[in-house]
Amino acid sequence: MVRILFYRQKCIGCNACVEAAPERWRVSKKDGRCNLINGKENKGIHKAIVNMDEYEPNLQAAANCPVKIIQVQLV
């Protein structure tokens, strides 16, 4: 399993995560920041547990993020 952590408040809405992993990321029409699809928010940190097949695309999303607010961990 893979854990994705996302610090949404610091997001600048550059869309790099959406380009790398469109099945997991989407840009909000309300505020222009990105959303972690099916992520649960706790104290400003959005978290999702996903299958291994999403590891590589989300690792690329984390690498592409210019503000480095995405973490991808194996659990």
N, CA, C and O atoms as a GROMACS GRO file, in nm:
protein
  300
    1MET      N    1   0.083  -0.119   0.000
    1MET     CA    2   0.000   0.000   0.000
    1MET      C    3   0.088   0.126   0.000
    1MET      O    4   0.205   0.123   0.039
    2VAL      N    5   0.030   0.233  -0.044
    2VAL     CA    6   0.100   0.360  -0.058
    2VAL      C    7   0.022   0.468   0.016
    2VAL      O    8  -0.100   0.476   0.002
    3ARG      N    9   0.091   0.550   0.094
    3ARG     CA   10   0.029   0.663   0.163
    3ARG      C   11   0.072   0.790   0.093
    3ARG      O   12   0.190   0.812   0.069
    4ILE      N   13  -0.027   0.874   0.061
    4ILE     CA   14   0.000   1.004   0.001
    4ILE      C   15  -0.040   1.111   0.103
    4ILE      O   16  -0.152   1.111   0.152
    5LEU      N   17   0.053   1.201   0.133
    5LEU     CA   18   0.027   1.313   0.221
    5LEU      C   19   0.037   1.442   0.140
    5LEU      O   20   0.126   1.456   0.056
    6PHE      N   21  -0.055   1.534   0.165
    6PHE     CA   22  -0.063   1.655   0.084
    6PHE      C   23  -0.099   1.774   0.175
    6PHE      O   24  -0.199   1.771   0.246
    7TYR      N   25  -0.016   1.877   0.170
    7TYR     CA   26  -0.036   1.997   0.250
    7TYR      C   27  -0.105   2.102   0.162
    7TYR      O   28  -0.040   2.189   0.105
    8ARG      N   29  -0.238   2.092   0.151
    8ARG     CA   30  -0.316   2.167   0.054
    8ARG      C   31  -0.306   2.318   0.071
    8ARG      O   32  -0.306   2.391  -0.028
    9GLN      N   33  -0.298   2.367   0.194
    9GLN     CA   34  -0.296   2.512   0.215
    9GLN      C   35  -0.177   2.579   0.148
    9GLN      O   36  -0.183   2.698   0.116
   10LYS      N   37  -0.070   2.506   0.126
   10LYS     CA   38   0.049   2.561   0.063
   10LYS      C   39   0.049   2.545  -0.089
   10LYS      O   40   0.142   2.589  -0.157
   11CYS      N   41  -0.056   2.483  -0.142
   11CYS     CA   42  -0.064   2.456  -0.287
   11CYS      C   43  -0.076   2.587  -0.365
   11CYS      O   44  -0.149   2.679  -0.326
   12ILE      N   45  -0.002   2.594  -0.477
   12ILE     CA   46  -0.010   2.712  -0.564
   12ILE      C   47  -0.090   2.685  -0.691
   12ILE      O   48  -0.104   2.773  -0.776
   13GLY      N   49  -0.144   2.563  -0.703
   13GLY     CA   50  -0.230   2.530  -0.817
   13GLY      C   51  -0.160   2.523  -0.950
   13GLY      O   52  -0.218   2.561  -1.052
   14CYS      N   53  -0.038   2.474  -0.952
   14CYS     CA   54   0.038   2.471  -1.077
   14CYS      C   55  -0.004   2.359  -1.171
   14CYS      O   56   0.031   2.361  -1.289
   15ASN      N   57  -0.078   2.260  -1.120
   15ASN     CA   58  -0.131   2.150  -1.201
   15ASN      C   59  -0.030   2.040  -1.231
   15ASN      O   60  -0.062   1.947  -1.306
   16ALA      N   61   0.090   2.046  -1.176
   16ALA     CA   62   0.192   1.944  -1.205
   16ALA      C   63   0.150   1.806  -1.154
   16ALA      O   64   0.178   1.706  -1.219
   17CYS      N   65   0.083   1.801  -1.040
   17CYS     CA   66   0.038   1.671  -0.986
   17CYS      C   67  -0.071   1.612  -1.073
   17CYS      O   68  -0.074   1.490  -1.095
   18VAL      N   69  -0.160   1.695  -1.123
   18VAL     CA   70  -0.269   1.648  -1.209
   18VAL      C   71  -0.213   1.588  -1.338
   18VAL      O   72  -0.263   1.487  -1.387
   19GLU      N   73  -0.111   1.651  -1.394
   19GLU     CA   74  -0.050   1.600  -1.516
   19GLU      C   75   0.018   1.466  -1.495
   19GLU      O   76   0.017   1.381  -1.584
   20ALA      N   77   0.078   1.445  -1.378
   20ALA     CA   78   0.149   1.321  -1.350
   20ALA      C   79   0.056   1.207  -1.310
   20ALA      O   80   0.078   1.092  -1.347
   21ALA      N   81  -0.050   1.239  -1.234
   21ALA     CA   82  -0.140   1.135  -1.183
   21ALA      C   83  -0.285   1.185  -1.186
   21ALA      O   84  -0.342   1.212  -1.080
   22PRO      N   85  -0.344   1.198  -1.304
   22PRO     CA   86  -0.479   1.256  -1.314
   22PRO      C   87  -0.588   1.174  -1.246
   22PRO      O   88  -0.695   1.228  -1.216
   23GLU      N   89  -0.563   1.046  -1.221
   23GLU     CA   90  -0.664   0.964  -1.153
   23GLU      C   91  -0.671   0.994  -1.003
   23GLU      O   92  -0.766   0.953  -0.936
   24ARG      N   93  -0.572   1.065  -0.949
   24ARG     CA   94  -0.566   1.093  -0.805
   24ARG      C   95  -0.574   1.241  -0.772
   24ARG      O   96  -0.601   1.278  -0.658
   25TRP      N   97  -0.551   1.329  -0.871
   25TRP     CA   98  -0.546   1.473  -0.846
   25TRP      C   99  -0.641   1.550  -0.936
   25TRP      O  100  -0.664   1.510  -1.051
   26ARG      N  101  -0.695   1.660  -0.884
   26ARG     CA  102  -0.786   1.745  -0.961
   26ARG      C  103  -0.771   1.889  -0.912
   26ARG      O  104  -0.749   1.912  -0.793
   27VAL      N  105  -0.783   1.984  -1.002
   27VAL     CA  106  -0.776   2.125  -0.965
   27VAL      C  107  -0.917   2.170  -0.924
   27VAL      O  108  -1.014   2.144  -0.994
   28SER      N  109  -0.925   2.238  -0.810
   28SER     CA  110  -1.053   2.288  -0.760
   28SER      C  111  -1.098   2.409  -0.842
   28SER      O  112  -1.020   2.499  -0.870
   29LYS      N  113  -1.225   2.409  -0.879
   29LYS     CA  114  -1.281   2.524  -0.950
   29LYS      C  115  -1.310   2.638  -0.853
   29LYS      O  116  -1.327   2.752  -0.896
   30LYS      N  117  -1.317   2.608  -0.724
   30LYS     CA  118  -1.348   2.710  -0.624
   30LYS      C  119  -1.230   2.802  -0.595
   30LYS      O  120  -1.244   2.924  -0.594
   31ASP      N  121  -1.112   2.741  -0.571
   31ASP     CA  122  -0.998   2.824  -0.530
   31ASP      C  123  -0.871   2.804  -0.614
   31ASP      O  124  -0.770   2.869  -0.588
   32GLY      N  125  -0.875   2.715  -0.713
   32GLY     CA  126  -0.761   2.696  -0.802
   32GLY      C  127  -0.651   2.607  -0.747
   32GLY      O  128  -0.553   2.580  -0.816
   33ARG      N  129  -0.666   2.560  -0.623
   33ARG     CA  130  -0.568   2.469  -0.565
   33ARG      C  131  -0.603   2.325  -0.604
   33ARG      O  132  -0.716   2.296  -0.645
   34CYS      N  133  -0.506   2.239  -0.592
   34CYS     CA  134  -0.530   2.100  -0.627
   34CYS      C  135  -0.593   2.024  -0.511
   34CYS      O  136  -0.573   2.058  -0.394
   35ASN      N  137  -0.669   1.920  -0.546
   35ASN     CA  138  -0.732   1.834  -0.448
   35ASN      C  139  -0.681   1.692  -0.465
   35ASN      O  140  -0.662   1.645  -0.577
   36LEU      N  141  -0.658   1.624  -0.354
   36LEU     CA  142  -0.623   1.483  -0.352
   36LEU      C  143  -0.755   1.406  -0.353
   36LEU      O  144  -0.827   1.406  -0.254
   37ILE      N  145  -0.785   1.341  -0.463
   37ILE     CA  146  -0.912   1.270  -0.477
   37ILE      C  147  -0.920   1.157  -0.374
   37ILE      O  148  -0.828   1.076  -0.361
   38ASN      N  149  -1.031   1.154  -0.302
   38ASN     CA  150  -1.058   1.058  -0.195
   38ASN      C  151  -0.962   1.073  -0.076
   38ASN      O  152  -0.944   0.979   0.001
   39GLY      N  153  -0.902   1.189  -0.063
   39GLY     CA  154  -0.815   1.214   0.052
   39GLY      C  155  -0.898   1.260   0.172
   39GLY      O  156  -0.998   1.329   0.157
   40LYS      N  157  -0.854   1.220   0.288
   40LYS     CA  158  -0.918   1.262   0.414
   40LYS      C  159  -0.831   1.369   0.478
   40LYS      O  160  -0.710   1.354   0.487
   41GLU      N  161  -0.896   1.478   0.523
   41GLU     CA  162  -0.822   1.590   0.582
   41GLU      C  163  -0.821   1.579   0.734
   41GLU      O  164  -0.923   1.549   0.796
   42ASN      N  165  -0.703   1.604   0.793
   42ASN     CA  166  -0.688   1.606   0.938
   42ASN      C  167  -0.581   1.710   0.972
   42ASN      O  168  -0.464   1.693   0.938
   43LYS      N  169  -0.622   1.816   1.038
   43LYS     CA  170  -0.532   1.924   1.080
   43LYS      C  171  -0.453   1.983   0.963
   43LYS      O  172  -0.333   2.011   0.975
   44GLY      N  173  -0.521   2.002   0.849
   44GLY     CA  174  -0.458   2.064   0.734
   44GLY      C  175  -0.380   1.972   0.643
   44GLY      O  176  -0.330   2.015   0.540
   45ILE      N  177  -0.368   1.845   0.681
   45ILE     CA  178  -0.296   1.748   0.599
   45ILE      C  179  -0.398   1.652   0.537
   45ILE      O  180  -0.478   1.590   0.608
   46HIS      N  181  -0.395   1.641   0.406
   46HIS     CA  182  -0.483   1.550   0.336
   46HIS      C  183  -0.408   1.420   0.314
   46HIS      O  184  -0.291   1.420   0.273
   47LYS      N  185  -0.475   1.307   0.340
   47LYS     CA  186  -0.409   1.177   0.333
   47LYS      C  187  -0.496   1.078   0.257
   47LYS      O  188  -0.618   1.077   0.271
   48ALA      N  189  -0.431   0.995   0.176
   48ALA     CA  190  -0.500   0.887   0.106
   48ALA      C  191  -0.411   0.763   0.107
   48ALA      O  192  -0.289   0.773   0.092
   49ILE      N  193  -0.473   0.648   0.125
   49ILE     CA  194  -0.404   0.520   0.115
   49ILE      C  195  -0.450   0.458  -0.017
   49ILE      O  196  -0.570   0.439  -0.039
   50VAL      N  197  -0.355   0.427  -0.103
   50VAL     CA  198  -0.387   0.376  -0.237
   50VAL      C  199  -0.308   0.248  -0.267
   50VAL      O  200  -0.218   0.211  -0.192
   51ASN      N  201  -0.343   0.184  -0.376
   51ASN     CA  202  -0.275   0.061  -0.417
   51ASN      C  203  -0.139   0.091  -0.480
   51ASN      O  204  -0.110   0.204  -0.520
   52MET      N  205  -0.058  -0.012  -0.487
   52MET     CA  206   0.078   0.000  -0.541
   52MET      C  207   0.081   0.049  -0.686
   52MET      O  208   0.179   0.111  -0.728
   53ASP      N  209  -0.023   0.022  -0.763
   53ASP     CA  210  -0.023   0.066  -0.903
   53ASP      C  211  -0.023   0.219  -0.917
   53ASP      O  212   0.005   0.271  -1.025
   54GLU      N  213  -0.053   0.290  -0.809
   54GLU     CA  214  -0.051   0.436  -0.811
   54GLU      C  215   0.080   0.493  -0.757
   54GLU      O  216   0.097   0.615  -0.750
   55TYR      N  217   0.172   0.407  -0.718
   55TYR     CA  218   0.297   0.454  -0.657
   55TYR      C  219   0.379   0.541  -0.752
   55TYR      O  220   0.411   0.655  -0.719
   56GLU      N  221   0.412   0.489  -0.868
   56GLU     CA  222   0.500   0.562  -0.962
   56GLU      C  223   0.439   0.695  -1.009
   56GLU      O  224   0.510   0.796  -1.006
   57PRO      N  225   0.312   0.700  -1.052
   57PRO     CA  226   0.257   0.829  -1.094
   57PRO      C  227   0.255   0.934  -0.982
   57PRO      O  228   0.282   1.051  -1.007
   58ASN      N  229   0.225   0.891  -0.861
   58ASN     CA  230   0.221   0.986  -0.750
   58ASN      C  231   0.359   1.025  -0.702
   58ASN      O  232   0.379   1.136  -0.652
   59LEU      N  233   0.455   0.936  -0.716
   59LEU     CA  234   0.594   0.971  -0.688
   59LEU      C  235   0.639   1.080  -0.786
   59LEU      O  236   0.711   1.172  -0.749
   60GLN      N  237   0.596   1.066  -0.912
   60GLN     CA  238   0.627   1.168  -1.013
   60GLN      C  239   0.555   1.298  -0.980
   60GLN      O  240   0.612   1.406  -0.998
   61ALA      N  241   0.432   1.290  -0.932
   61ALA     CA  242   0.357   1.410  -0.893
   61ALA      C  243   0.431   1.483  -0.781
   61ALA      O  244   0.442   1.606  -0.783
   62ALA      N  245   0.482   1.409  -0.684
   62ALA     CA  246   0.557   1.469  -0.573
   62ALA      C  247   0.685   1.534  -0.624
   62ALA      O  248   0.721   1.644  -0.581
   63ALA      N  249   0.754   1.467  -0.715
   63ALA     CA  250   0.878   1.521  -0.771
   63ALA      C  251   0.852   1.647  -0.853
   63ALA      O  252   0.935   1.739  -0.853
   64ASN      N  253   0.740   1.652  -0.923
   64ASN     CA  254   0.706   1.766  -1.009
   64ASN      C  255   0.659   1.888  -0.930
   64ASN      O  256   0.665   2.000  -0.981
   65CYS      N  257   0.612   1.868  -0.808
   65CYS     CA  258   0.555   1.977  -0.729
   65CYS      C  259   0.662   2.082  -0.696
   65CYS      O  260   0.760   2.051  -0.629
   66PRO      N  261   0.644   2.206  -0.743
   66PRO     CA  262   0.747   2.308  -0.720
   66PRO      C  263   0.758   2.353  -0.574
   66PRO      O  264   0.862   2.404  -0.533
   67VAL      N  265   0.652   2.334  -0.495
   67VAL     CA  266   0.657   2.376  -0.355
   67VAL      C  267   0.676   2.256  -0.260
   67VAL      O  268   0.676   2.273  -0.138
   68LYS      N  269   0.693   2.137  -0.315
   68LYS     CA  270   0.727   2.015  -0.239
   68LYS      C  271   0.633   1.990  -0.122
   68LYS      O  272   0.676   1.974  -0.008
   69ILE      N  273   0.503   1.987  -0.152
   69ILE     CA  274   0.403   1.966  -0.047
   69ILE      C  275   0.333   1.830  -0.058
   69ILE      O  276   0.232   1.806   0.008
   70ILE      N  277   0.387   1.742  -0.142
   70ILE     CA  278   0.332   1.607  -0.157
   70ILE      C  279   0.439   1.508  -0.111
   70ILE      O  280   0.555   1.516  -0.150
   71GLN      N  281   0.396   1.415  -0.028
   71GLN     CA  282   0.485   1.307   0.017
   71GLN      C  283   0.420   1.175  -0.020
   71GLN      O  284   0.299   1.157  -0.002
   72VAL      N  285   0.500   1.081  -0.071
   72VAL     CA  286   0.451   0.948  -0.107
   72VAL      C  287   0.536   0.847  -0.030
   72VAL      O  288   0.658   0.847  -0.038
   73GLN      N  289   0.467   0.763   0.046
   73GLN     CA  290   0.536   0.667   0.133
   73GLN      C  291   0.482   0.527   0.112
   73GLN      O  292   0.362   0.508   0.091
   74LEU      N  293   0.570   0.429   0.118
   74LEU     CA  294   0.527   0.289   0.116
   74LEU      C  295   0.488   0.251   0.257
   74LEU      O  296   0.560   0.280   0.352
   75VAL      N  297   0.372   0.185   0.271
   75VAL     CA  298   0.329   0.139   0.404
   75VAL      C  299   0.298  -0.009   0.403
   75VAL      O  300   0.260  -0.066   0.505
   0.00000   0.00000   0.00000
